[in-house]
Amino acid sequence: MTAIKGVAVRPNAVMRRMRCLFFVVFYLKGEDIMDIAETTKIVVEKVADILVETPMGDLTVRPVHSEDYPGIEVFLRREDTDQDLLLALVECVRDETDLPEEPNLITRVYGQAMDAEYTTRVVHEGIEDFFKVEEPEDKGTQTVFIVALESHEDPTAIEAFSSKEQAVAAIRSAMDACVADLKMDGDDPIALENAAKTGFSVYVPDSSIRWDWVIHETKIQEEVPTEGN
């Protein structure tokens, strides 16, 4: 470990590249220090790239430090011209026009090398389930999934399912039936579901025709048989 005016520095390749910046900071003031700090930030971000060699060129993973679109980019580097070909982008976005206005994790794949537009978009689902902490089931309780339906036709309807998969399957089946009936009537319906698979809708734009399904997870107390029953 090497000490530089009170700063502990490991003498590895990264710090050797940055050591001169730490020395200069101690002898500059005011705006000059801000300029050096910004330069240091740029160097650190470039060093943060991950590079993997392949027979077709070096694969580079680069962080995207954006408040609105944080993520990572994957490039294929062409060494002879110092150019990078964008292969994929994974980002967290809120303003995808065809998705609910909530954070969505999206991967965009650029399948055509010379085309600036992505060819495949994947909206990652089940993120909430991934981070969900499994809690032990309380004795005498059962988890159920309540589906509440509101529509232009009927008052709120409620149905219970023993698993989320059953609830989602039932909703999607009902959505397909609604869409099919509307198309037979000459309408052009839109069907949506959120990334968490808890909210679903079918509606006809510029009309009052609409169905909304919402899944609520809850626990109910199981009946304990009494003696003699």
C-alpha positions in Angstrom: 0.0 0.0 0.0 1.5 3.4 -1.0 0.4 6.6 0.8 0.1 9.8 -1.3 -0.4 12.8 1.0 -2.9 11.0 3.2 -4.5 9.1 0.4 -4.1 5.4 0.4 -3.4 4.1 -3.1 -2.9 0.5 -4.3 -0.1 0.4 -6.8 -2.0 -1.4 -9.5 -2.4 -0.6 -13.1 -5.6 1.5 -12.6 -4.1 3.7 -9.9 -0.8 4.2 -11.8 -2.9 5.8 -14.6 -4.6 8.1 -12.1 -1.8 8.8 -9.6 -0.7 12.0 -11.5 -4.3 13.4 -11.1 -4.1 13.0 -7.3 -0.8 14.9 -7.1 -2.0 17.7 -9.3 -5.1 18.3 -7.2 -3.1 19.2 -4.1 -1.4 22.1 -6.0 -4.4 23.6 -7.7 -7.3 25.6 -6.4 -10.9 26.7 -7.2 -12.0 26.1 -10.8 -8.8 24.2 -11.7 -9.7 21.6 -9.0 -13.2 21.2 -10.5 -11.7 20.6 -14.0 -9.3 17.9 -12.6 -12.2 16.3 -10.7 -14.2 16.1 -13.8 -11.2 14.6 -15.7 -10.8 12.0 -12.9 -14.5 11.1 -13.2 -14.1 10.5 -16.9 -11.0 8.3 -16.4 -12.8 6.3 -13.7 -15.9 5.7 -15.9 -13.7 4.5 -18.8 -11.7 2.2 -16.5 -15.1 0.8 -15.3 -15.8 -0.7 -18.8 -15.6 -4.5 -18.9 -13.8 -6.0 -21.9 -13.8 -9.7 -23.0 -11.7 -10.8 -26.0 -13.4 -12.9 -28.7 -12.3 -14.2 -32.1 -14.6 -11.6 -33.7 -13.4 -8.7 -31.6 -13.5 -7.4 -28.1 -16.9 -7.4 -26.3 -17.2 -4.3 -24.2 -19.8 -3.7 -21.4 -20.2 0.0 -20.6 -22.4 1.6 -17.9 -24.9 4.3 -18.8 -24.9 6.8 -16.0 -28.3 8.5 -16.7 -30.9 9.7 -14.2 -33.7 8.9 -16.6 -32.3 5.9 -18.5 -29.7 4.1 -16.3 -28.4 0.9 -17.8 -25.6 -0.8 -19.6 -24.5 -1.1 -23.3 -22.8 -4.0 -24.9 -20.5 -3.2 -27.8 -18.2 -5.1 -30.3 -15.0 -3.2 -30.7 -13.2 -2.9 -34.0 -9.6 -2.2 -33.1 -8.2 -1.1 -36.5 -10.6 1.9 -36.6 -11.3 2.3 -32.8 -15.0 2.0 -33.5 -17.7 0.3 -31.3 -20.7 -1.6 -32.7 -23.8 -1.5 -30.4 -25.1 -5.0 -29.9 -27.5 -4.6 -27.0 -28.8 -2.1 -24.5 -30.3 -2.9 -21.1 -32.0 0.0 -19.4 -34.6 1.1 -16.9 -37.2 3.4 -18.5 -40.5 5.0 -17.4 -41.7 6.5 -20.7 -42.2 3.6 -23.0 -45.4 4.6 -24.8 -47.1 1.2 -24.9 -46.3 0.3 -21.2 -47.6 1.7 -17.9 -45.8 4.8 -16.6 -43.7 2.9 -14.1 -40.1 1.7 -14.1 -39.7 -1.1 -16.7 -36.5 -3.1 -17.3 -36.0 -3.4 -21.1 -33.4 -5.1 -23.2 -33.0 -3.9 -26.8 -31.1 -6.1 -29.2 -29.5 -4.6 -32.4 -29.6 -7.7 -34.6 -28.6 -5.9 -37.8 -25.0 -4.7 -37.6 -25.3 -1.7 -39.9 -28.8 -0.7 -38.8 -29.2 2.0 -36.1 -32.6 0.7 -35.0 -33.0 -2.2 -32.6 -34.6 -5.3 -34.0 -35.8 -6.9 -30.7 -37.3 -5.5 -27.5 -37.7 -7.6 -24.4 -39.7 -6.3 -21.5 -38.4 -8.2 -18.5 -41.3 -9.5 -16.3 -41.5 -11.0 -12.8 -39.0 -8.5 -11.4 -41.0 -7.9 -8.3 -41.2 -11.7 -7.7 -37.4 -11.9 -8.0 -37.0 -9.4 -5.1 -39.8 -10.7 -3.1 -38.8 -12.0 0.3 -40.5 -15.4 0.9 -42.2 -15.3 4.3 -43.0 -18.5 6.1 -46.7 -19.5 5.9 -48.5 -18.9 9.1 -50.3 -22.0 10.4 -53.9 -21.9 9.7 -53.7 -19.4 6.9 -53.8 -19.7 3.1 -52.7 -17.3 0.4 -55.3 -16.5 -2.2 -55.4 -14.2 -5.2 -58.4 -12.1 -5.6 -59.3 -10.9 -9.1 -61.5 -7.8 -9.2 -63.1 -6.9 -12.6 -64.6 -3.5 -13.4 -66.2 -2.9 -16.7 -68.7 -0.7 -18.6 -71.2 -3.5 -18.5 -71.4 -4.8 -14.9 -70.6 -3.8 -11.4 -67.4 -5.0 -9.8 -67.0 -8.8 -10.0 -64.7 -10.7 -7.7 -63.2 -14.2 -8.1 -60.6 -16.0 -6.0 -57.8 -18.3 -7.1 -55.3 -20.4 -5.2 -52.3 -19.3 -7.3 -51.3 -16.3 -9.2 -50.7 -18.4 -12.3 -54.3 -19.5 -12.3 -55.5 -16.0 -11.9 -53.4 -14.7 -14.7 -54.5 -17.5 -17.0 -58.2 -16.9 -16.3 -57.8 -13.1 -17.0 -55.9 -13.7 -20.2 -58.6 -16.1 -21.4 -61.3 -13.5 -20.6 -59.3 -10.8 -22.4 -59.0 -13.0 -25.5 -62.7 -13.5 -25.5 -63.4 -9.8 -25.1 -61.0 -8.9 -28.0 -62.5 -11.5 -30.3 -66.1 -10.3 -29.6 -65.1 -6.7 -30.2 -63.3 -7.4 -33.5 -66.4 -9.3 -34.7 -68.4 -6.1 -34.0 -65.9 -4.1 -36.1 -64.0 -2.5 -33.2 -60.2 -2.2 -32.9 -59.6 -3.0 -29.2 -56.3 -2.6 -27.3 -55.2 -5.2 -24.7 -52.6 -4.3 -22.0 -51.0 -5.8 -18.9 -48.4 -4.4 -16.6 -44.9 -6.0 -16.0 -45.9 -7.3 -12.6 -48.9 -9.2 -14.0 -51.2 -7.6 -11.5 -53.1 -5.2 -13.8 -54.8 -6.0 -17.1 -57.1 -4.0 -19.4 -59.0 -4.3 -22.7 -60.6 -1.1 -24.1 -61.7 0.5 -27.3 -60.1 4.0 -27.8 -62.5 7.0 -27.9 -65.4 4.9 -26.4 -66.8 3.9 -23.0 -66.0 0.2 -23.7 -63.5 -1.0 -21.1 -62.6 -3.9 -18.9 -60.0 -3.7 -16.1 -58.8 -6.6 -14.0 -56.6 -6.3 -10.9 -55.1 -9.1 -8.9 -54.8 -8.7 -5.1 -52.8 -11.1 -3.0 -54.1 -11.8 0.5 -54.2 -14.4 3.2 -57.3 -16.0 4.7 -57.7 -17.9 7.9 -58.4 -21.6 7.3 -61.2 -23.2 9.2 -59.9 -25.5 11.9 -62.1 -28.5 12.4 -63.5 -28.8 15.9 -63.6 -32.1 17.9 -66.4 -34.3 16.9 -66.7 -32.9 13.3 
